[in-house]
Amino acid sequence: MRPFSKKKYSGTAILLHWLIALMIICTFTLGLVMVNIPGLTPTKLKYVAWHKWSGVTILALACLRVLWRLTHAAPPYPAGISRWQISAAHLMHILLYVLIFAVPLTGYFYSLAAGVPIVYLGLFPLPVLIAKNRELAEILKMAHYVLNMTMLVCVCLHLLAALKHHFIDRDEILKRMLP
């Protein structure tokens, strides 16, 4: 077992980062698949339930991640990283954190406004915080879609930046988040 390096994120931060990233990719993909299934088939209903459960799980993991981040400092940037790149990285991380919360929350409230409560894993009913409201459901549906597309763009930019640092700049940025 390697000792923890101050140049890397902690094992917990790395685990939460990659677990949330994988879940976002899977949930996004499942969302694209399920909305393209016509009608209300048993398969579509199963996928919708999985999509909601995954969103709730992402939200819970995001809460853990923020708590961890608030109590554990990020490793310093390698020498030679320009001020504008550090500022851009901070801005992107803030935006990603906002989206990691906003996407599942808009999905949750969209479901409630559509009159469909969420029962996590088919066992635990989540609180119904708003009443059924068709007009609000349409607004939240669009917000959920727009936020998802925004997250897709941000995740792609985040990935491209990490790969640029690794393969072009050959610095330690990507290695800080690798297990």
C-alpha positions as CSV (number, residue, x, y, z in Angstrom):
1,M,0.0,0.0,0.0
2,R,1.4,3.4,-1.1
3,P,1.5,6.2,1.5
4,F,-0.8,9.1,0.8
5,S,0.9,11.9,-1.1
6,K,0.0,15.5,-0.5
7,K,0.2,15.8,-4.3
8,K,-2.8,13.6,-4.7
9,Y,-6.4,13.7,-3.6
10,S,-7.3,11.3,-0.7
11,G,-8.5,7.8,-1.5
12,T,-12.0,8.8,-0.4
13,A,-12.1,11.8,-2.7
14,I,-10.8,9.7,-5.6
15,L,-13.4,7.0,-4.9
16,L,-16.3,9.6,-4.7
17,H,-15.1,11.4,-7.8
18,W,-15.0,8.3,-10.0
19,L,-18.1,6.7,-8.5
20,I,-20.1,9.8,-9.1
21,A,-18.6,10.2,-12.6
22,L,-19.5,6.6,-13.5
23,M,-23.0,7.0,-12.1
24,I,-23.6,10.3,-14.0
25,I,-22.6,8.6,-17.3
26,C,-24.8,5.6,-16.7
27,T,-27.8,7.7,-15.5
28,F,-27.4,10.1,-18.4
29,T,-27.2,7.2,-20.9
30,L,-30.2,5.5,-19.2
31,G,-32.2,8.7,-19.5
32,L,-31.5,8.9,-23.2
33,V,-32.5,5.3,-23.7
34,M,-35.7,5.5,-21.7
35,V,-37.1,8.7,-23.2
36,N,-36.7,7.1,-26.7
37,I,-38.9,4.1,-25.8
38,P,-42.4,4.8,-27.1
39,G,-45.4,4.5,-24.7
40,L,-45.3,3.1,-21.2
41,T,-43.9,-0.3,-21.6
42,P,-42.8,-2.4,-18.6
43,T,-39.2,-1.9,-19.8
44,K,-39.5,1.8,-19.9
45,L,-41.1,1.9,-16.4
46,K,-38.3,-0.2,-15.1
47,Y,-35.7,2.1,-16.7
48,V,-37.5,5.2,-15.3
49,A,-37.3,3.7,-11.8
50,W,-33.6,2.9,-12.2
51,H,-33.0,6.4,-13.5
52,K,-34.7,8.0,-10.5
53,W,-32.9,5.7,-8.0
54,S,-29.6,6.4,-9.6
55,G,-30.3,10.2,-9.4
56,V,-31.1,9.9,-5.7
57,T,-27.9,7.9,-5.1
58,I,-25.9,10.6,-7.0
59,L,-27.4,13.3,-4.8
60,A,-26.5,11.4,-1.6
61,L,-23.0,10.8,-2.8
62,A,-22.7,14.4,-3.8
63,C,-23.6,15.4,-0.3
64,L,-20.9,13.1,1.0
65,R,-18.4,14.5,-1.5
66,V,-19.1,18.1,-0.5
67,L,-18.7,17.2,3.2
68,W,-15.5,15.4,2.5
69,R,-14.2,18.3,0.4
70,L,-15.1,20.9,3.1
71,T,-13.0,19.0,5.6
72,H,-10.1,17.9,3.3
73,A,-8.1,20.4,1.3
74,A,-7.4,19.7,-2.3
75,P,-3.8,19.1,-3.2
76,P,-1.9,22.1,-4.6
77,Y,-1.6,22.6,-8.3
78,P,1.7,21.7,-9.8
79,A,4.2,24.5,-10.3
80,G,3.9,26.1,-13.7
81,I,0.1,26.0,-14.0
82,S,-1.0,29.5,-15.0
83,R,-3.3,31.7,-12.9
84,W,-6.0,31.7,-15.6
85,Q,-6.0,27.9,-15.8
86,I,-6.3,27.6,-12.0
87,S,-9.2,30.1,-12.2
88,A,-10.9,28.2,-15.0
89,A,-10.5,25.0,-13.1
90,H,-12.1,26.5,-10.0
91,L,-14.9,27.9,-12.0
92,M,-15.5,24.5,-13.8
93,H,-15.4,22.6,-10.5
94,I,-18.0,25.0,-8.9
95,L,-20.2,24.6,-12.0
96,L,-19.9,20.8,-11.9
97,Y,-20.8,20.8,-8.2
98,V,-23.8,22.9,-8.8
99,L,-24.9,20.7,-11.7
100,I,-24.3,17.5,-9.7
101,F,-27.0,18.8,-7.3
102,A,-29.2,20.7,-9.7
103,V,-29.7,17.8,-12.2
104,P,-31.1,15.3,-9.7
105,L,-33.1,17.9,-7.8
106,T,-34.8,19.1,-10.9
107,G,-35.5,15.5,-11.8
108,Y,-36.9,14.9,-8.3
109,F,-39.2,17.9,-8.4
110,Y,-40.2,17.2,-12.0
111,S,-41.3,13.7,-10.9
112,L,-43.3,15.2,-8.0
113,A,-44.9,17.9,-10.1
114,A,-45.9,15.2,-12.6
115,G,-47.7,13.4,-9.8
116,V,-45.2,10.5,-9.6
117,P,-43.7,10.1,-6.1
118,I,-40.3,8.4,-5.9
119,V,-39.9,5.3,-3.9
120,Y,-36.1,4.7,-3.6
121,L,-35.2,1.2,-4.5
122,G,-38.9,0.4,-4.4
123,L,-38.7,0.4,-0.6
124,F,-38.3,4.0,0.8
125,P,-40.8,6.6,-0.2
126,L,-39.1,10.0,-0.5
127,P,-41.0,13.1,0.8
128,V,-43.6,14.6,-1.5
129,L,-42.6,18.3,-1.1
130,I,-44.8,19.7,-3.9
131,A,-48.2,18.9,-5.2
132,K,-48.9,17.7,-8.7
133,N,-48.8,20.7,-11.1
134,R,-48.8,20.1,-14.8
135,E,-47.4,23.6,-15.7
136,L,-44.6,23.3,-13.2
137,A,-43.8,19.8,-14.4
138,E,-43.2,21.1,-17.9
139,I,-40.9,23.8,-16.7
140,L,-39.0,21.3,-14.5
141,K,-38.8,18.8,-17.3
142,M,-37.2,21.4,-19.6
143,A,-34.9,22.6,-16.7
144,H,-33.8,19.0,-16.1
145,Y,-33.0,18.5,-19.8
146,V,-31.1,21.8,-20.2
147,L,-29.1,21.2,-17.0
148,N,-28.3,17.7,-18.3
149,M,-27.0,19.0,-21.6
150,T,-25.0,21.7,-19.7
151,M,-23.5,18.9,-17.6
152,L,-22.6,16.9,-20.7
153,V,-20.7,19.9,-22.1
154,C,-19.0,20.6,-18.8
155,V,-18.0,16.9,-18.3
156,C,-16.6,16.8,-21.8
157,L,-14.6,20.0,-21.2
158,H,-13.4,18.7,-17.9
159,L,-12.2,15.5,-19.5
160,L,-10.5,17.3,-22.4
161,A,-8.7,19.6,-20.0
162,A,-7.5,16.6,-17.9
163,L,-6.3,14.8,-21.1
164,K,-4.6,18.0,-22.3
165,H,-2.7,18.3,-19.0
166,H,-1.7,14.7,-19.1
167,F,-0.7,14.2,-22.8
168,I,0.3,17.7,-24.0
169,D,1.4,19.6,-20.9
170,R,2.7,16.4,-19.2
171,D,2.0,17.7,-15.8
172,E,0.6,16.0,-12.7
173,I,-3.0,17.3,-12.8
174,L,-4.7,14.0,-14.0
175,K,-2.5,11.9,-11.7
176,R,-3.8,13.7,-8.7
177,M,-7.2,12.1,-9.2
178,L,-6.1,8.6,-10.4
179,P,-6.2,5.7,-7.9
